[in-house]
Amino acid sequence: MEFMHPIKVAALYRFVAFQAPEDLQPRIHEHCIAGGITGTILLAREGINGTVAGDPQAIDALIAFLRAIPGCAELDVKYSHAKKMPFYRMKVRLKKEIVTLGVDGIDPKRQVGTYVQAEDWNALISEPNTVLIDTRNDYEVAIGTFEGAIDPRTKSFSEFPEWFRTHRAELAAGKTKFAMFCTGGIRCEKSTAFLKAEGIDEVYHLEGGILRYLENIPEAESKWQGECFVFDERVSVTHGLELGEMELCHACRRPISQNDKLSAHFKEGVSCPTCFAERTEDDRARFAERQRQIALAKKRGKQHIGVNPRADD
């Protein structure tokens, strides 16, 4: 697949035992800054996770640098491209978990579900004895998911264990296989490891996540419906990893459609139909002032840090 856009985006992760992630933090940050790369990388004792963007040569050099770290030779990386830089700054953060499940003892390096390639995914999820679960958050599922997938309606990944334990009996009624998926594959590794720890034998997950599926499976053969939310200013992608139509509410950071923008509760940078009731008048006044500063910066020919780089596309 050839891309015409100049910015290369890399979504990466690897579960690996780091004894001292704090030692890696400055090295990785310095390498990214030197290459003009922006984005976020999370480091924990359980591994590395992140999404970064930059010049293709700089991104390739970073991936080579990361794969030279002991245990990271098989770093999972999914590439896409963007017209403009989708991140504003570079952050390398230390965390307790690289994806927060909140259950002690879950280790994908020790126990994990069976990986399923994108080309084999349709056959698995079409089997009548397969339970298909979307492990992403509710606002991600709202704009796209696989045909027949169950939406746990979780606000965060840490809510998944309680949801599964509550609904396990009804989910397993007449079913023997559990298939799960997420954006890039990392949440699936944690969630399948969790299900295995809960005593579920036949657990599967989509290797490389939705992004690899959309990249490799032609739309005519796809069981994906809608768009896939991504955690940068592209907001969403579709088949072939083409830029989607969703935009971002800069008040709540959730995706919004063109129909959402017609709502009386939508105001650019201030509120959208989803977050209007969650905010106070003081909140909206503060967001309105931020939006005013964005407009002033644009008038002066500068880009305020809060602006959506897709706004003029």
C-alpha positions as semicolon CSV with decimal commas, in nm:
position;residue;x (nm);y (nm);z (nm)
1;M;0,000;0,000;0,000
2;E;0,137;0,339;-0,099
3;F;0,065;0,658;0,097
4;M;0,078;1,012;-0,041
5;H;0,079;1,183;0,299
6;P;0,422;1,300;0,427
7;I;0,393;1,221;0,800
8;K;0,452;0,863;0,915
9;V;0,260;0,745;1,223
10;A;0,372;0,441;1,424
11;A;0,152;0,270;1,686
12;L;0,378;0,040;1,887
13;Y;0,382;-0,186;2,190
14;R;0,560;-0,479;2,346
15;F;0,508;-0,666;2,671
16;V;0,858;-0,720;2,807
17;A;1,007;-0,725;3,157
18;F;1,193;-0,396;3,211
19;Q;1,385;-0,393;3,538
20;A;1,448;-0,019;3,525
21;P;1,216;0,164;3,281
22;E;1,321;0,492;3,441
23;D;1,664;0,442;3,284
24;L;1,510;0,406;2,937
25;Q;1,290;0,715;2,968
26;P;1,554;0,988;2,903
27;R;1,724;0,786;2,628
28;I;1,402;0,739;2,433
29;H;1,292;1,098;2,487
30;E;1,624;1,239;2,367
31;H;1,618;1,018;2,057
32;C;1,264;1,134;1,969
33;I;1,342;1,502;2,023
34;A;1,657;1,478;1,810
35;G;1,450;1,332;1,526
36;G;1,169;1,586;1,547
37;I;0,924;1,313;1,652
38;T;0,608;1,390;1,851
39;G;0,359;1,169;2,033
40;T;0,343;0,971;2,356
41;I;0,531;0,664;2,475
42;L;0,445;0,487;2,801
43;L;0,701;0,280;2,989
44;A;0,636;0,038;3,275
45;R;0,796;-0,270;3,422
46;E;0,563;-0,473;3,199
47;G;0,675;-0,309;2,872
48;I;0,628;-0,021;2,626
49;N;0,327;0,129;2,449
50;G;0,277;0,441;2,241
51;T;0,198;0,625;1,920
52;V;0,444;0,864;1,756
53;A;0,466;1,058;1,432
54;G;0,730;1,231;1,225
55;D;0,941;1,222;0,912
56;P;0,945;0,863;0,775
57;Q;1,323;0,832;0,811
58;A;1,309;0,956;1,170
59;I;1,032;0,709;1,257
60;D;1,223;0,422;1,096
61;A;1,532;0,519;1,296
62;L;1,330;0,530;1,619
63;I;1,182;0,184;1,560
64;A;1,531;0,047;1,493
65;F;1,650;0,214;1,815
66;L;1,364;0,065;2,019
67;R;1,408;-0,283;1,870
68;A;1,772;-0,276;1,981
69;I;1,657;-0,257;2,344
70;P;1,684;-0,606;2,503
71;G;1,350;-0,786;2,474
72;C;1,209;-0,546;2,211
73;A;1,332;-0,709;1,892
74;E;0,976;-0,821;1,820
75;L;0,819;-0,483;1,897
76;D;0,470;-0,476;1,742
77;V;0,438;-0,175;1,509
78;K;0,151;-0,061;1,287
79;Y;0,212;0,222;1,042
80;S;-0,019;0,478;0,889
81;H;0,026;0,824;0,741
82;A;-0,113;1,172;0,797
83;K;-0,116;1,503;0,610
84;K;-0,001;1,698;0,915
85;M;0,164;1,618;1,246
86;P;-0,110;1,462;1,460
87;F;0,062;1,541;1,792
88;Y;0,189;1,868;1,937
89;R;0,472;1,753;2,165
90;M;0,676;1,448;2,268
91;K;0,610;1,276;2,602
92;V;0,774;0,966;2,747
93;R;0,595;0,872;3,069
94;L;0,652;0,616;3,342
95;K;0,340;0,421;3,439
96;K;0,243;0,128;3,661
97;E;0,089;-0,045;3,357
98;I;0,126;0,034;2,987
99;V;-0,247;-0,034;2,955
100;T;-0,441;-0,015;3,280
101;L;-0,650;-0,321;3,363
102;G;-0,604;-0,295;3,739
103;V;-0,592;-0,670;3,814
104;D;-0,280;-0,796;3,990
105;G;-0,092;-1,090;3,843
106;I;-0,211;-1,055;3,482
107;D;0,092;-1,111;3,264
108;P;0,055;-1,155;2,884
109;K;0,417;-1,274;2,868
110;R;0,317;-1,579;3,074
111;Q;-0,037;-1,651;2,959
112;V;-0,237;-1,505;2,671
113;G;-0,509;-1,595;2,422
114;T;-0,453;-1,738;2,075
115;Y;-0,351;-1,483;1,812
116;V;-0,568;-1,473;1,501
117;Q;-0,444;-1,314;1,181
118;A;-0,663;-1,055;1,008
119;E;-0,714;-1,294;0,715
120;D;-0,859;-1,560;0,948
121;W;-1,068;-1,329;1,167
122;N;-1,390;-1,335;0,960
123;A;-1,412;-1,713;0,978
124;L;-1,368;-1,719;1,357
125;I;-1,625;-1,452;1,436
126;S;-1,876;-1,610;1,197
127;E;-1,881;-1,935;1,395
128;P;-2,208;-1,968;1,592
129;N;-2,026;-2,076;1,911
130;T;-1,805;-1,763;1,922
131;V;-1,867;-1,473;2,159
132;L;-1,729;-1,154;2,000
133;I;-1,637;-0,878;2,248
134;D;-1,518;-0,525;2,174
135;T;-1,277;-0,436;2,456
136;R;-1,262;-0,065;2,376
137;N;-1,438;0,221;2,556
138;D;-1,795;0,319;2,476
139;Y;-1,713;0,634;2,278
140;E;-1,480;0,431;2,053
141;V;-1,738;0,160;1,988
142;A;-2,002;0,424;1,911
143;I;-1,841;0,518;1,578
144;G;-1,755;0,169;1,454
145;T;-1,721;-0,198;1,547
146;F;-1,737;-0,548;1,401
147;E;-2,068;-0,693;1,291
148;G;-2,225;-0,881;1,585
149;A;-1,980;-0,755;1,848
150;I;-2,086;-0,708;2,211
151;D;-2,027;-0,360;2,353
152;P;-1,944;-0,372;2,728
153;R;-2,020;0,004;2,748
154;T;-1,715;0,065;2,963
155;K;-1,582;0,415;3,027
156;S;-1,229;0,284;3,081
157;F;-1,045;-0,045;3,030
158;S;-1,017;-0,093;3,406
159;E;-1,396;-0,150;3,416
160;F;-1,367;-0,456;3,190
161;P;-1,288;-0,719;3,458
162;E;-1,597;-0,633;3,666
163;W;-1,814;-0,624;3,353
164;F;-1,692;-0,968;3,245
165;R;-1,738;-1,126;3,586
166;T;-2,091;-0,983;3,608
167;H;-2,196;-1,107;3,264
168;R;-1,987;-1,422;3,231
169;A;-2,272;-1,671;3,266
170;E;-2,494;-1,511;3,004
171;L;-2,202;-1,457;2,767
172;A;-2,101;-1,823;2,787
173;A;-2,453;-1,963;2,739
174;G;-2,423;-2,199;2,443
175;K;-2,081;-2,062;2,349
176;T;-1,732;-2,211;2,379
177;K;-1,505;-1,952;2,216
178;F;-1,432;-1,594;2,323
179;A;-1,290;-1,363;2,057
180;M;-1,182;-1,010;2,149
181;F;-1,043;-0,713;1,966
182;C;-0,918;-0,358;2,022
183;T;-0,757;-0,077;1,823
184;G;-0,399;-0,201;1,799
185;G;-0,385;-0,528;1,990
186;I;-0,249;-0,425;2,329
187;R;-0,575;-0,422;2,526
188;C;-0,656;-0,760;2,373
189;E;-0,338;-0,910;2,512
190;K;-0,431;-0,796;2,863
191;S;-0,798;-0,895;2,831
192;T;-0,727;-1,241;2,692
193;A;-0,468;-1,298;2,966
194;F;-0,738;-1,197;3,214
195;L;-0,995;-1,440;3,068
196;K;-0,740;-1,722;3,076
197;A;-0,676;-1,642;3,442
198;E;-1,054;-1,658;3,498
199;G;-1,058;-2,015;3,366
200;I;-1,175;-1,959;3,007
201;D;-0,996;-2,209;2,781
202;E;-1,072;-2,099;2,425
203;V;-0,975;-1,733;2,407
204;Y;-0,873;-1,557;2,085
205;H;-0,777;-1,206;1,983
206;L;-0,717;-1,018;1,661
207;E;-0,343;-0,983;1,611
208;G;-0,252;-0,625;1,528
209;G;-0,602;-0,512;1,621
210;I;-0,854;-0,326;1,410
211;L;-0,582;-0,118;1,245
212;R;-0,413;-0,420;1,089
213;Y;-0,750;-0,562;0,985
214;L;-0,848;-0,237;0,810
215;E;-0,509;-0,223;0,643
216;N;-0,514;-0,580;0,511
217;I;-0,878;-0,673;0,448
218;P;-1,053;-0,524;0,142
219;E;-1,371;-0,334;0,224
220;A;-1,576;-0,571;0,006
221;E;-1,471;-0,865;0,229
222;S;-1,482;-0,678;0,559
223;K;-1,707;-0,734;0,859
224;W;-1,609;-0,397;1,003
225;Q;-1,883;-0,135;1,019
226;G;-1,812;0,238;1,057
227;E;-1,483;0,407;1,146
228;C;-1,205;0,330;1,392
229;F;-1,119;0,591;1,656
230;V;-0,748;0,665;1,688
231;F;-0,585;0,856;1,972
232;D;-0,447;1,149;1,779
233;E;-0,573;1,445;1,579
234;R;-0,669;1,227;1,281
235;V;-0,958;1,117;1,507
236;S;-1,065;0,818;1,294
237;V;-0,958;0,597;1,005
238;T;-1,143;0,369;0,766
239;H;-1,054;0,079;0,535
240;G;-0,706;0,112;0,393
241;L;-0,630;0,336;0,695
242;E;-0,770;0,632;0,504
243;L;-0,869;0,938;0,705
244;G;-1,223;0,910;0,841
245;E;-1,493;1,176;0,862
246;M;-1,511;1,208;1,239
247;E;-1,381;1,519;1,413
248;L;-1,291;1,578;1,777
249;C;-1,478;1,767;2,045
250;H;-1,199;1,969;2,204
251;A;-1,397;2,000;2,524
252;C;-1,422;1,626;2,599
253;R;-1,185;1,471;2,340
254;R;-1,458;1,239;2,209
255;P;-1,534;1,189;1,838
256;I;-1,817;1,389;1,682
257;S;-1,998;1,349;1,350
258;Q;-2,137;1,612;1,114
259;N;-2,483;1,540;1,261
260;D;-2,347;1,609;1,610
261;K;-2,234;1,950;1,488
262;L;-2,594;2,035;1,395
263;S;-2,706;1,990;1,756
264;A;-2,800;2,290;1,968
265;H;-2,557;2,149;2,227
266;F;-2,259;2,175;1,992
267;K;-2,031;2,475;2,011
268;E;-1,684;2,458;1,862
269;G;-1,429;2,387;2,135
270;V;-1,692;2,431;2,410
271;S;-1,937;2,139;2,409
272;C;-2,096;1,860;2,206
273;P;-2,416;1,654;2,250
274;T;-2,224;1,393;2,451
275;C;-2,050;1,619;2,699
276;F;-2,293;1,912;2,731
277;A;-2,468;1,769;3,039
278;E;-2,136;1,670;3,198
279;R;-2,003;2,026;3,216
280;T;-2,092;2,330;3,425
281;E;-2,144;2,681;3,297
282;D;-1,802;2,770;3,443
283;D;-1,647;2,488;3,241
284;R;-1,808;2,611;2,922
285;A;-1,698;2,968;2,991
286;R;-1,340;2,847;3,036
287;F;-1,354;2,645;2,713
288;A;-1,505;2,941;2,528
289;E;-1,211;3,158;2,633
290;R;-0,968;2,892;2,512
291;Q;-1,152;2,883;2,178
292;R;-1,128;3,263;2,157
293;Q;-0,751;3,240;2,205
294;I;-0,734;2,981;1,926
295;A;-0,920;3,218;1,692
296;L;-0,690;3,507;1,783
297;A;-0,380;3,294;1,721
298;K;-0,515;3,191;1,382
299;K;-0,582;3,555;1,292
300;R;-0,217;3,633;1,370
301;G;-0,106;3,346;1,149
302;K;-0,001;3,125;1,438
303;Q;-0,133;2,792;1,562
304;H;-0,260;2,775;1,917
305;I;-0,180;2,443;2,088
306;G;-0,551;2,370;2,129
307;V;-0,642;2,393;1,761
308;N;-0,746;2,091;1,558
309;P;-0,497;2,061;1,268
310;R;-0,769;1,898;1,056
311;A;-0,994;2,205;1,076
312;D;-0,885;2,347;0,741
313;D;-0,848;2,018;0,555
